[in-house]
């Protein structure tokens, strides 16, 4: 009996050791991969800072001939903002005989009535504007753009989403970029109409400003591939056509075309000095819907593009930057894995607390948390916004990003193993300043809210374990997990309750 007991005890101890070692190995793998993406953030900040003193060229008014530009406005069920967009673009400071406007309307609600009224008014004033309707919404936004392109007379194509309010100087600001015959697209920066409306809108603004002020500018300065953001940009028509046109086999037709064009030799340029105001989602469900679409489409584009890119004769810098760009949404899965591993990793911590801190916590802080802190501190500086309040905005932004990992992890898996998917628009509410001009349609309840709440409670358990084990340095990091999951989950439940939504099918 004594021998049997000893053997059983030894086997149990071995199993415990295996579980402990496997947990720590997986934890280290997650940290290592997150550190790679953190190092990439440092790299982008480096290139953005190098480019900070470069002056943008001013628009020329001495042209003897202005190129023909087609303005495409792809709309689907946007009654709150359709008129505002149309009125904004027809006010462009550009020769009217060199502009044509296409309102690409796939709507099945009252939006066509709004569009018809505004189109009729502007046509009476001599504006070349047409209202184009399709009987079937094939290909969603990509299909609408492709359909309009077959009728477009412009040498250049400018695209604007429903919530944009471009300034009159927009076309003249960007058109000079195309004096270089290799330039296929010029992208402007997004600005925000409702940045101070809610905590969520403030977090979104910082997130998008990071993309436009640091990521896009850094990639542009480094000479690697960047992307068209689906709106607020101008394409050379031949660049679209020679790259295969608009395709609907991903949910990010803009990113897909961007990479195909650059792989064909076209150069894309970014103009951070030209800003186009747009609307941030006011409903957390709309925000998550938007992020899901972007995440799934990015992974679809990665799956489609990266094998071709790595087989091509592109510089290794371009290949590595593109790989990190197109796989960045995998961070969501790494963060979910981190959430699951937090409690056992803390419970199975090494006997040497100092060694654990040096090997685990320091790399995480310096390459992941540290890189994000530097990234968004730089965002605040280059946007010209006051740095007052950064101490609470930074944790808020990190918490919201962590909270999104449940939704985005599902999107990543769908992008890897699913089909093209259904393009679901982000509802626009018609923001004027900080007020909502018109309420949008209600959105269905999202079951991910329940998973977020459960993950938040799990993170709370991890905080308790950290306190029991005396790993105090991990507590602030764990709090961001808890707050992010609980905030997005609770906001999703509240939004659904207020709108009377029913559980989605």
Steps between C-alpha positions, in 0.01 A plus 500: 500500500785732582660449156166547320435819692848627420458423127157666490638805681794517260271477194277772642798721561627440145161591355499818707848587379400439138194724534712767668769487233248497215317799648821700534617404149171615347515816710853571375398437138218754531737751657762445231253550216350808665852635542559468125195715429614739772839533330317578175320786675835645608615473138198692371548773760865528395408557136220741586740711705750501212229627270362760743693794354416428138280772352206410280471669166235766465230466235573672171251733340706569189392196301400565144290183493328320786448124476150351502404360841209268579364519854351168615266491802413137587192508727282237662214599731644831615202741526658696786815602315443462124395861440786640706757301300355597161487869593862486623651347185318719249660798677852393397723788390581345164392581144140377482538385140780266615291325765233233482317356800366145534270421792525119507184417690420140597252601771172324575360755746407869467853607401424507122233765560754719683753451222255572219404830658861619541607375158209685336591824679865483393421399144282811468809697605705349220685231696587180311359255755323169445310267732600142413289212629564125472224243509716258702765597758757259357845545648382758754719813501760348267225410255355850509840659437575259216160568343552874517850469356363359175311828449761738640650758262766623741869433472498496880248354744433652844307286751311618808300308758159617619620669818778707338491879481795589274624858478462696171878492439524119514549424129752778442694396811559148368492520122857626470627171644409340169753708307716197577374240247584216742258622767183294494322634808517792745344451844390779735467478877175446687390757755212460747164676527407364843828437681385630840154347512576192715788312657467251215529771233812641671660156501408446135646837404834417662498158333436646153739789553767242578435338163493823300763707679752225574437177308408645162756777524768258619437254219496781247834632630658153513405431139304182577146406401217702650127481445206692364251544784188453289414869492651850489741410222552537126592216265644513152243311294765304308653388831169345604446333164856370456492349850187294436233747606280494808448146630256374763684185610604673824314734736777759462491570130704816560791318666488224240520743206775697674728197519419378152579844358831531685601150398434610142746786543268790585603732780252614763556827687361628826417863580451550876462875451170453312223406744147377425258510796299184555274346762612262772251224595295613801366154586744242634326235288564705185863545606546126550325429170741734323803347672381148420471587130844660491660211689343226289576683176861564600556131569330409171735738320799353683398148401457609140797734464793389714588182306520706178697774672762263643542328164555838334827689461419768757751633758508302824406819690182523294415134555552514876309827542212369290489177699479683831245743353267231366533267799464762772145382576647172628590700809137446606548123521828547687326727750214253553759226556673730747170546683450125530860444611512785750377307806702178452810695394482706818420194711795308354736794532868424547649482845731791420273802479786721378579259216133480405471878486813532287409228250123540477376839615780720365478383136121531514520853635783626280401343168121487536364736764798735468471519123130584520567770759763662280279458194199682643708758682638584156147510361397759757801712411466495122124559509558819692260396773580579860684224681291572807292195573738257327545316830140374483449496123787257450363232734153556351629445149693188600195367683272553200755331276515201731122491527477471121705182494197272542328647194819524297611146582180370346563724200854365461377140504224584251756672279728197509246225448180665378385638167477861386220573748225760498592868492314665787506878498580709805183702574541878484291726723557836336723677750510879489761625746427295810129458430322220318279626221317175451489162671621199306340158480536267797763228494453142621630376832854364469568180700865600523392742775440204731842354424656837572328518838617148587854587390489808720404289801777255416748789491370601843591151621847548352539821701413306817760235416763767432431658836514165680827408326644845566556585131403864548655621176247297298193657663479822289534295183229260615270788586509614135379152401220508753386855420514446123291185498250624757464841333428373149281215626295725727467774237382240248231378739387854584483603134297191413262557792444864408418417139286198588711267290438129490764230495656476154447181305 
